[in-house]
Amino acid sequence: MEPGAFAAALDLAGIFVFAVSGALAAVRQRLDVVGMVVLAEITALGGGILRDLVIGAVPPAAFTSLGYALTPLVASALVFFWHPQVTRLYPAVLFFDAAGLGLFCATGTLKALVYGLSPLHAALLGVVTACGGGILRDMLSGQIPSVLYDRQLYALPAALGSSVVAVSWVLGPRGGVVTTSAAVLAFGLRVLALRRGWRAPRPRGVHD
């Protein structure tokens, strides 16, 4: 599969899992169905829209692909009917968020590379793709965006996954295996950080 086509396929997977995390966040905030759909759509599509605007892929895929628009609606419907079972397990929100983080940092970097950005700038845009939707979700639900203080690691796993894709692009290995491996690596680091309480370092002398 060509890099662009594979990125589009993984994009849909990332959109779904991020939409689930957004819809679950809406349930936790006791929002109605409209709020649920808004958070699901923003979480799923916000980072990708920012990415497409930066690389000049306009109009963004979110506004040209029926699948991109409908996938968050499907995720919202699933959470709407099944949230009593899902919300018993709060880690499910963080699990889906970590999965979306891993997928989006990899696909965001790959799409930026395909559009001609340098590896460094593509990696930075991969982080924006991965974190943008989560930032918007947290802001709309009245929380401090996780990326601003990176407790239990959020931006760092995205940066790691994006860097793997960018470095592999320079060295030669490309395609689905590299992109999937980078996504799994970012996802694994995020999950380990959640379980073990790993945190990004703070400036010297700054404590809890």
C-alpha positions in Angstrom: 0.0 0.0 0.0 1.3 3.5 -0.9 2.2 5.8 2.0 -0.6 8.2 1.3 -3.3 5.5 1.1 -2.0 3.8 4.2 -2.0 7.1 6.1 -5.7 7.6 5.1 -6.6 4.2 6.4 -4.9 4.7 9.7 -6.4 8.2 9.9 -9.9 6.6 10.0 -8.8 4.3 12.8 -7.4 7.3 14.7 -10.5 9.3 14.1 -12.7 6.6 15.6 -10.7 6.0 18.7 -10.3 9.8 19.4 -14.0 10.2 18.8 -14.7 7.5 21.4 -12.5 9.3 23.9 -14.2 12.6 23.2 -17.7 11.1 23.6 -16.7 9.4 26.8 -15.4 12.7 28.1 -18.8 14.2 27.3 -20.5 11.5 29.3 -18.2 12.1 32.3 -19.1 15.8 32.1 -22.8 14.9 32.0 -23.3 16.6 28.6 -26.3 15.9 26.4 -26.2 14.2 23.0 -25.3 17.5 21.2 -22.4 18.0 23.5 -21.3 14.4 23.0 -21.3 14.8 19.2 -19.4 18.1 19.4 -16.7 16.7 21.6 -16.4 13.6 19.5 -16.1 15.5 16.3 -13.6 18.1 17.7 -11.5 15.5 19.4 -11.4 13.3 16.3 -10.9 15.9 13.6 -9.3 19.0 15.3 -5.7 17.8 14.9 -6.1 16.6 11.4 -7.7 19.9 10.3 -4.8 21.8 11.7 -2.4 19.5 9.9 -4.1 19.8 6.6 -4.3 23.6 6.8 -0.5 23.8 7.5 0.5 21.5 4.6 -1.9 23.1 2.2 -4.2 20.1 1.8 -7.3 22.3 1.5 -10.1 21.9 2.0 -9.1 19.6 4.9 -10.0 15.9 4.5 -12.5 16.4 7.3 -14.6 18.5 4.9 -14.2 16.4 1.8 -14.4 12.8 3.0 -17.8 11.4 4.1 -16.0 8.7 6.1 -14.2 11.3 8.2 -17.4 13.1 9.0 -19.5 10.0 9.7 -16.9 8.1 11.8 -17.3 10.3 14.9 -21.1 10.1 14.6 -20.8 6.3 14.7 -18.5 6.4 17.7 -20.9 8.8 19.4 -23.8 6.5 18.8 -21.9 3.6 20.3 -21.0 5.5 23.4 -24.5 7.0 23.7 -26.1 3.5 24.0 -23.3 1.6 25.7 -21.8 4.2 28.1 -23.2 2.6 31.3 -20.9 -0.3 30.6 -18.0 1.6 29.2 -17.9 4.4 31.9 -17.6 1.8 34.7 -14.0 1.5 33.5 -12.5 5.0 33.5 -9.2 3.8 32.1 -11.1 3.1 28.9 -11.1 6.9 28.2 -7.3 7.0 28.6 -6.8 3.8 26.6 -8.7 5.1 23.6 -7.0 8.5 23.9 -3.6 6.8 24.0 -4.5 4.7 20.9 -5.6 7.9 19.0 -2.4 9.6 20.1 -0.3 6.9 18.7 -2.2 6.6 15.4 -2.3 10.4 14.8 1.3 11.2 15.5 2.4 8.5 13.0 -0.1 9.4 10.3 0.3 13.1 10.8 4.0 12.9 10.3 3.7 10.6 7.3 1.2 12.8 5.5 3.4 15.9 6.1 6.3 14.0 4.6 4.3 13.0 1.6 3.4 16.6 1.1 7.1 17.6 1.0 7.8 18.9 4.5 11.3 18.3 6.0 11.6 15.4 8.5 11.9 17.9 11.4 8.9 19.9 10.5 6.9 16.8 9.6 7.6 15.4 13.1 6.5 18.6 14.7 3.3 18.6 12.7 2.8 15.0 13.8 2.8 16.1 17.4 0.3 18.8 16.5 -1.9 16.3 14.8 -1.8 14.0 17.8 -2.3 16.6 20.5 -4.6 19.2 18.8 -7.9 17.3 19.2 -7.1 16.4 22.8 -6.3 20.1 23.6 -9.6 21.2 22.1 -11.5 18.4 23.9 -10.0 19.3 27.3 -10.7 23.1 26.8 -14.3 22.5 25.8 -14.9 20.2 28.7 -13.4 22.6 31.2 -10.1 20.9 31.9 -6.5 22.0 31.7 -5.1 20.5 28.4 -2.9 17.5 29.3 -0.2 18.6 26.9 0.4 21.8 28.8 1.8 20.0 31.8 2.4 16.6 30.3 1.7 14.7 33.5 2.0 11.0 32.9 3.4 11.8 29.5 1.3 13.0 26.6 3.3 15.1 24.2 6.5 13.1 24.7 5.1 9.8 23.4 3.7 11.7 20.3 7.1 13.2 19.7 8.7 9.8 19.9 6.3 8.2 17.4 6.6 11.1 15.1 10.4 11.0 15.2 10.5 7.3 14.4 8.5 7.9 11.2 10.6 10.9 10.2 13.9 9.2 10.9 12.8 6.1 9.0 11.8 8.3 6.1 15.3 9.7 5.9 17.1 6.3 6.3 15.0 4.5 3.8 12.5 2.1 5.4 8.9 3.4 4.7 5.4 2.1 4.5 2.9 0.4 6.7 5.2 -1.5 9.0 7.2 1.6 10.0 4.1 3.7 10.5 2.3 1.0 12.5 5.4 0.4 14.7 5.7 4.1 15.5 2.1 4.3 16.4 2.4 1.2 18.7 5.5 2.6 20.3 3.9 5.9 21.1 0.8 4.1 22.4 2.9 1.8 24.6 4.9 4.6 26.1 1.7 6.5 26.9 0.1 3.5 28.6 3.2 2.6 30.6 3.4 6.2 31.8 -0.2 6.0 32.9 0.3 2.8 34.8 3.7 3.7 36.3 3.0 7.4 37.0 5.9 8.6 34.8 6.0 12.4 34.4 7.9 14.8 32.3 10.6 16.7 34.2 9.9 20.1 35.8 12.3 23.0 36.2 14.7 22.7 39.1 13.1 23.8 42.4 9.5 23.4 41.1 7.6 20.8 43.2 4.0 19.6 43.6 
